[in-house]
């Protein structure tokens, strides 16, 4: 497990397109979610302790925005030859067990992670209605102990975008395991 911070990607960067298979048997593209005002792309995986620590919080976040114009999409880009826990079958099993409730995509060729500039799991990219990057930071201020969270930056960013406002606070990079490249 290599610990990394997310990369510094300029706000306003357009959301890359993607076309990937999902755990539900479908394929998804960026424009499949064009009816949503906010698109939250989360690079995550099964094996990383940082991703595991926030998994239930991500699921809770999805529940909080049910019925609102927010779409969460998970993407796993790890090489399953390096990390068998992140094979399509194992991702699908966990997706079902945990009832994610949002599309979880498999980026086997790792082209999508490279297009986004993703380097770690979990890593969050939040786009507004214009599909320009509006937030690229951490989920909250305590990845390890949810009961000690005092600030939920990802939720704050989503709420600002939904209100038509700019995310105007300092964006602290997400911290996690390095993506396992081929």
PyMOL commands that set and color helices and strands:
alter all, ss='L'
color gray80, all
select helices_A, chain A and resi 30-33+49-64+84-86+88-98+111-116+146-148+153-162
alter helices_A, ss='H'
color red, helices_A
select strands_A, chain A and resi 3-5+19-22+27-29+38-43+70-76+103-106+120-121+123-127+133-135+175-178
alter strands_A, ss='S'
color yellow, strands_A
deselect
rebuild
show_as cartoon
